[in-house]
Every structure is written in C-alpha cells, then in structure tokens.
Amino acid sequence: MKRKLSLFLFLCLTLPLMAQNGIRVNYKGSKPTVTDFAWAAFTSLNAEDEEESGDRPWRLLEDAMKRNRQGLSLEEGEKLTIDSKNGYILYERTYDEHEDYICRMEVCYWNESDGKHKLIAFNDMASYADGKPVVTELSGMIFYRYNNATKRMVICDPPGFEIDYGGTYELPRIGKDIIFTRWNDDGTTTRKVLKWNGRRFKF
C-alpha cells in the first residue's frame, strides 16, 4: 500500500522527538491555544531538519503565521483565519496562474473527556480544483495527543478511523465532528460525519 510522502516525512522527523517524551508546547496563560500547538510542531520540525522543512506544504502556513504575528501583510491570494476561541486555524491560498485551484490547510484541537489530554489535528486534505478534491503525494492528516500534565504532545494514529485518501476532510471550526466527502465516478458525492465522543471518532 502506497504511503503518502507527507506522512512519511512527518514521521521521520517526529519519531526521534517521541523518544524524548514528545514535543514540548510552550505557552503563556493557564492553557495552550491552537497557535501554541502549531508553533510547537513547526519549531520541532525545523530544529530536526531545516532543509526538509523548507519543502513541506506546511511551510506555507508557518510563514503566513509568522507574518501575521509580526503585523505584516499576507501575500497576494493568501487568507489566514486564527480562531483561538474555537481552537481552529484555516489557511487558504489561490494562485493567478491556477484560478480554479484552492489550497487549504487546517489545524484544530479537541479536549478529551478525561480532562487530562487534548487531540490536535493538522489537515492538508482539504484542497480543491474545479470544485473537486486535490490529493497528491504531499497530502495528509497528522494527529498529536497532548498531555496537560507534562505539557508535551506526541504523534498518534487517527483515533477511531483510517485516513481515506479518496476524498477531502473538513475539521470543525464550530462543533466537534469531522466531515469527510468522497467524489464518486458518476459525479455524485458521499458525505460522512466522523462524530467525536470525547476520545475518538466514530462514523
């Protein structure tokens, strides 16, 4: 079975960190925000291998967040939404030479029902061209589990489901469930809801 390159690179870069008890999440205040989780992942990847991190799709989001933090304008065609209250980040980019293509990346987190952990998702399986999903060898969705006590997060398997590369995923800005959409050969779509139960997702 073909492995997706983005997942492979993510694992190669993060597995050494897991051996060191995960990635440290630094934050101010009483609890981390979705941006703190994003910065922790980006910083750890850059520390592991700067050359590889420069090629990964997530560098687009990282650069946009840096400019936003510095009060600088985004590049033409870029849009960045950081909703700290709802634990959600959305990055969108369009290109003049490919007007029908929309690059979308999302970050989201959920509080687990045990009150001791959080689940964080990084999703770049939400891009479209001509209204249809675009899934390449660089597409993927990565999950981390954060421990409130240790303030560290470790990469984990998708909780409760396997990633289907035949469609797109939408992380929730409002609510808790993930939406999966598959485009069928006959032009119809099949929509499934992955419902969050406080620990994992269920169809």
Salt bridges, closest charged atoms under 4 A:
GLU50 OE2 - ARG59 NH2 3.44
GLU62 OE1 - ARG56 NH2 3.29
GLU62 OE1 - ARG59 NE 3.49
GLU62 OE2 - LYS66 NZ 3.64
ASP63 OD1 - ARG59 NE 3.34
GLU75 OE2 - ARG67 NH1 4.00
GLU75 OE1 - ARG93 NH2 3.21
GLU78 OE1 - ARG67 NH2 2.38
GLU78 OE2 - ARG93 NH1 3.74
ASP83 OD2 - ARG173 NE 2.80
GLU92 OE2 - ARG104 NE 3.32
GLU112 OE1 - ARG145 NH2 2.75
GLU112 OE1 - ARG199 NE 3.80
ASP114 OD2 - HIS117 ND1 2.74
ASP114 OD2 - ARG145 NH2 3.82
ASP164 OD2 - ARG182 NH2 2.34
ASP177 OD2 - LYS195 NZ 3.12
